[in-house]
Amino acid sequence: MRPLTRLLTAFATGMLLQSGSCWAIAPATVEVVQAPAWVDRDGRTLPLAAGMELKSGDLVRTGNGARAYLMLAEGSRVKLGEAARFSLHTRSVLPQQSFRGALDVITGAFRFTTAKLKKAVPRDMAIRVGTATIGIRGTDVWGRTDKDGDLVALLEGKIEITRAGQVTEMTQAMTYYDAPRGQDAAVKALDPETFVRLARQTDIVAGDGAATTRGKWTLLAGSAASQETALEIYDQARDAGFAARIRPHAIEGGSWRYEVVVGRYPNAAEAEVAAAHLKAATELTPTVVR
């Protein structure tokens, strides 16, 4: 692709993320991102960005130390921990009114929480976690799948887990379903200390350097007078899992300067943390700007 064409594409992508889609409601939207994270779609890999709309079949991946919050159209939130792989599948035409589909947690930790204050939306949803399938009925559930096996913790509500043809109904809050690889599963009590440790694997807290949709602070990854150099900076940031965009500025003499910016952060402290992560992952030296 020619530099000018790629530059226009990069600029248009940034504008789309700022304005949002004006078409049909997407089944899910990215709410918060602690980079690095990516989405694989139609044979392409894009950095995950706050405000990005997700399509059925998208594969979301988080890197080491990363996390992401996804908001489903029907009002539930999915939190993903580090090194997670997650995909969503639905054929719902109006997912905000009636949601049918499946959430696949291929690896890593997640937390699924239904909205408590929003009017109940008809849903027929299953969450697949490794070898287990969870039937959802208004609930708060945490889970993880890795090489050692599958674990599903019920924090509130009711769930039904199917594994190897066996069905286990869980109705007691603060219990968990432990299914080691190649062994029988068992339901055990979840103590508060263990719950806090598990929750931190998917929760984003102050000081993590997460980007949001409304933050006023950004990272200036670099700037250049040439399109080619700007695109090199843009590619470095995006390949590392940071959602960069290009902002062209007209300068005296009729020429242009191209700024490559990353994210929207709620305050300078969060932006500084993100800048350190970006610098560690690339050859860039980003600065925090408002």
C-alpha positions as CSV (number, residue, x, y, z in Angstrom):
1,M,0.0,0.0,0.0
2,R,1.4,3.5,-0.9
3,P,2.4,5.7,2.0
4,L,-0.3,8.3,1.3
5,T,-3.1,5.7,1.1
6,R,-1.8,4.1,4.3
7,L,-1.7,7.5,6.0
8,L,-5.3,8.2,5.0
9,T,-6.3,4.8,6.3
10,A,-4.6,5.4,9.6
11,F,-6.2,8.8,10.0
12,A,-9.6,7.5,9.1
13,T,-9.3,4.6,11.6
14,G,-8.5,7.2,14.3
15,M,-11.5,9.3,13.4
16,L,-13.8,6.2,13.4
17,L,-12.6,5.3,16.9
18,Q,-13.4,8.8,18.1
19,S,-16.8,9.1,16.6
20,G,-18.0,5.5,16.9
21,S,-20.2,3.6,14.4
22,C,-23.4,5.1,13.1
23,W,-24.8,1.8,11.9
24,A,-26.2,-1.2,13.7
25,I,-25.5,-1.9,17.3
26,A,-22.3,-4.0,17.7
27,P,-22.6,-7.1,19.9
28,A,-19.7,-5.8,22.1
29,T,-17.6,-2.7,22.6
30,V,-14.2,-2.3,24.1
31,E,-14.6,-0.3,27.3
32,V,-11.0,-0.1,28.8
33,V,-7.7,-1.4,27.6
34,Q,-4.5,-2.0,29.5
35,A,-2.1,-2.6,26.5
36,P,-0.7,-4.6,24.9
37,A,-3.8,-6.2,23.3
38,W,-5.0,-7.1,19.9
39,V,-8.0,-8.3,17.9
40,D,-7.7,-10.7,15.0
41,R,-10.4,-10.1,12.4
42,D,-10.9,-11.3,8.8
43,G,-7.2,-12.3,8.5
44,R,-5.9,-9.0,10.0
45,T,-4.5,-8.1,13.4
46,L,-5.3,-4.7,14.9
47,P,-4.4,-3.3,18.3
48,L,-7.3,-3.3,20.7
49,A,-8.6,0.2,21.5
50,A,-11.1,1.7,23.9
51,G,-14.3,2.5,22.0
52,M,-13.6,-0.2,19.3
53,E,-16.7,-2.2,18.3
54,L,-16.3,-5.9,18.2
55,K,-17.9,-8.3,15.6
56,S,-19.1,-11.8,15.9
57,G,-16.0,-14.1,15.3
58,D,-13.4,-11.6,16.5
59,L,-10.6,-13.0,18.5
60,V,-9.4,-10.8,21.3
61,R,-5.9,-11.4,22.7
62,T,-4.2,-9.7,25.6
63,G,-0.4,-9.7,26.2
64,N,1.7,-10.2,29.3
65,G,0.6,-7.8,32.1
66,A,-2.4,-6.7,30.0
67,R,-6.2,-6.6,30.7
68,A,-9.3,-5.5,28.9
69,Y,-12.9,-4.7,29.7
70,L,-15.6,-5.5,27.0
71,M,-19.2,-4.4,27.3
72,L,-21.8,-6.6,25.6
73,A,-24.7,-4.9,23.9
74,E,-27.2,-6.5,26.3
75,G,-25.5,-4.9,29.3
76,S,-23.0,-7.5,30.7
77,R,-19.3,-6.8,31.2
78,V,-16.5,-9.2,30.4
79,K,-13.1,-8.6,32.0
80,L,-10.1,-10.4,30.5
81,G,-6.8,-11.0,32.3
82,E,-3.3,-11.1,30.9
83,A,-2.3,-13.6,28.1
84,A,-6.0,-14.3,27.4
85,R,-7.6,-15.4,24.2
86,F,-11.3,-14.7,23.9
87,S,-13.9,-14.8,21.1
88,L,-17.6,-13.9,20.8
89,H,-20.1,-15.6,18.5
90,T,-23.7,-14.4,18.0
91,R,-26.3,-14.1,15.2
92,S,-28.5,-11.7,17.1
93,V,-29.7,-8.9,14.8
94,L,-30.5,-6.6,17.7
95,P,-28.1,-7.8,20.5
96,Q,-29.2,-5.0,22.8
97,Q,-32.7,-6.3,22.9
98,S,-32.2,-10.1,22.7
99,F,-28.9,-11.8,22.9
100,R,-28.2,-15.3,21.7
101,G,-24.6,-16.6,21.4
102,A,-21.5,-18.0,22.9
103,L,-18.4,-16.6,24.6
104,D,-15.3,-18.7,24.1
105,V,-12.5,-18.3,26.7
106,I,-9.7,-20.2,24.9
107,T,-7.1,-19.5,27.4
108,G,-6.5,-17.1,30.4
109,A,-8.8,-15.6,33.0
110,F,-12.1,-13.8,32.7
111,R,-14.9,-12.4,34.7
112,F,-18.5,-12.1,33.4
113,T,-20.9,-9.8,35.3
114,T,-24.5,-9.0,34.3
115,A,-25.9,-5.5,34.8
116,K,-27.9,-5.2,38.0
117,L,-29.7,-1.9,37.3
118,K,-30.5,-2.4,33.6
119,K,-33.8,-4.0,32.6
120,A,-33.3,-7.7,32.0
121,V,-32.7,-8.6,28.4
122,P,-33.7,-12.0,27.0
123,R,-30.5,-14.0,26.6
124,D,-29.5,-17.5,25.6
125,M,-25.8,-17.4,26.3
126,A,-23.2,-20.0,27.0
127,I,-19.6,-19.5,28.1
128,R,-17.1,-22.1,27.0
129,V,-14.1,-22.3,29.3
130,G,-11.6,-24.9,28.1
131,T,-13.4,-28.3,28.5
132,A,-16.4,-26.8,30.4
133,T,-19.5,-25.0,29.1
134,I,-21.4,-22.7,31.5
135,G,-25.1,-22.0,31.1
136,I,-25.7,-18.4,32.2
137,R,-28.6,-17.1,34.2
138,G,-28.1,-13.5,35.6
139,T,-24.9,-13.9,37.5
140,D,-21.4,-12.9,38.4
141,V,-18.8,-15.6,37.5
142,W,-15.0,-15.8,37.3
143,G,-13.1,-18.4,35.4
144,R,-9.8,-19.4,34.0
145,T,-8.5,-22.1,31.7
146,D,-4.8,-23.0,31.2
147,K,-2.6,-26.1,30.8
148,D,-3.4,-27.3,34.3
149,G,-7.2,-27.3,33.8
150,D,-10.3,-25.3,34.2
151,L,-11.7,-23.3,37.1
152,V,-15.0,-21.6,37.4
153,A,-16.0,-19.5,40.5
154,L,-19.6,-18.5,41.2
155,L,-19.7,-15.2,42.9
156,E,-23.4,-14.5,42.6
157,G,-26.5,-16.1,40.9
158,K,-26.7,-19.6,39.4
159,I,-24.9,-21.5,36.7
160,E,-24.9,-24.9,35.1
161,I,-21.7,-26.4,34.0
162,T,-21.4,-29.2,31.5
163,R,-18.1,-31.1,31.1
164,A,-17.5,-34.5,29.5
165,G,-21.3,-35.1,29.4
166,Q,-21.7,-34.5,33.1
167,V,-23.9,-31.6,34.3
168,T,-23.2,-29.7,37.6
169,E,-25.6,-27.1,38.8
170,M,-24.1,-24.4,41.1
171,T,-26.4,-22.2,43.2
172,Q,-24.2,-21.4,46.2
173,A,-22.3,-18.1,45.9
174,M,-18.6,-18.1,46.7
175,T,-18.0,-21.6,45.5
176,Y,-15.8,-22.8,42.6
177,Y,-15.7,-25.7,40.1
178,D,-12.3,-27.1,40.0
179,A,-11.5,-29.3,36.9
180,P,-7.8,-30.3,36.7
181,R,-6.7,-31.6,33.3
182,G,-7.5,-35.3,32.9
183,Q,-9.2,-35.6,36.4
184,D,-12.7,-35.5,37.8
185,A,-14.1,-32.1,38.7
186,A,-15.2,-31.0,42.2
187,V,-17.1,-28.1,43.7
188,K,-15.3,-26.4,46.6
189,A,-15.7,-23.4,48.9
190,L,-14.1,-20.1,47.8
191,D,-12.5,-18.3,50.7
192,P,-12.3,-14.4,50.6
193,E,-8.5,-14.3,50.4
194,T,-8.5,-16.5,47.3
195,F,-11.3,-14.5,45.7
196,V,-9.3,-11.3,46.1
197,R,-6.3,-12.9,44.4
198,L,-8.4,-14.2,41.5
199,A,-10.2,-10.9,41.0
200,R,-7.0,-9.0,40.7
201,Q,-6.1,-11.2,37.7
202,T,-8.9,-9.6,35.7
203,D,-9.5,-6.2,37.4
204,I,-7.9,-3.0,36.2
205,V,-6.9,-0.7,39.1
206,A,-5.4,2.8,39.4
207,G,-1.7,2.7,38.4
208,D,-2.2,0.0,35.7
209,G,-1.9,2.6,32.8
210,A,-5.2,1.7,31.1
211,A,-6.8,3.7,28.3
212,T,-10.5,4.7,28.3
213,T,-12.8,6.2,25.7
214,R,-13.0,9.7,27.4
215,G,-9.5,10.3,28.8
216,K,-7.9,13.7,28.0
217,W,-4.3,12.6,28.2
218,T,-2.5,10.9,25.4
219,L,1.0,9.7,24.5
220,L,2.9,11.3,21.7
221,A,4.8,8.3,20.3
222,G,6.6,10.5,17.9
223,S,6.2,13.1,15.1
224,A,7.7,13.4,11.6
225,A,7.8,15.7,8.6
226,S,7.5,12.7,6.2
227,Q,4.7,10.3,5.7
228,E,7.0,7.3,5.6
229,T,8.6,8.1,9.0
230,A,5.2,8.7,10.6
231,L,4.0,5.4,9.3
232,E,7.1,3.6,10.7
233,I,6.3,5.0,14.2
234,Y,2.6,4.1,13.8
235,D,3.5,0.5,12.8
236,Q,5.9,0.1,15.8
237,A,3.2,1.2,18.3
238,R,0.4,-0.9,16.7
239,D,2.6,-4.0,16.3
240,A,3.4,-3.8,20.0
241,G,-0.4,-3.8,20.8
242,F,-0.9,0.0,21.4
243,A,-3.7,1.6,19.4
244,A,-1.9,4.5,17.6
245,R,-3.4,7.0,15.3
246,I,-1.9,9.8,13.1
247,R,-2.8,13.5,13.4
248,P,-1.6,15.6,10.5
249,H,-0.9,19.3,11.2
250,A,-0.4,22.1,8.6
251,I,2.7,24.2,9.3
252,E,4.1,27.4,7.8
253,G,5.2,27.2,4.3
254,G,2.4,24.9,3.2
255,S,4.0,21.7,4.5
256,W,2.8,19.2,7.0
257,R,3.9,17.5,10.2
258,Y,2.5,14.1,11.3
259,E,2.0,13.3,15.0
260,V,1.5,9.7,16.1
261,V,-0.5,9.6,19.3
262,V,-1.6,6.6,21.5
263,G,-4.6,6.2,23.7
264,R,-6.8,8.4,25.9
265,Y,-5.9,8.2,29.6
266,P,-7.9,9.6,32.6
267,N,-4.9,11.4,34.1
268,A,-1.2,12.0,33.7
269,A,-0.2,9.3,36.1
270,E,-1.9,6.6,34.1
271,A,-0.5,8.0,30.9
272,E,3.0,7.9,32.4
273,V,2.7,4.2,33.2
274,A,1.5,3.5,29.7
275,A,4.4,5.5,28.3
276,A,6.8,3.3,30.2
277,H,5.2,0.2,28.8
278,L,5.3,1.4,25.3
279,K,8.9,2.5,25.6
280,A,9.8,-1.0,27.0
281,A,8.1,-2.7,24.1
282,T,9.5,-0.6,21.2
283,E,12.3,1.7,20.2
284,L,10.0,4.7,20.8
285,T,10.4,7.4,23.5
286,P,6.8,8.6,24.1
287,T,5.9,11.7,25.9
288,V,2.7,12.5,27.8
289,V,0.5,15.4,26.5
290,R,-2.9,16.8,27.1
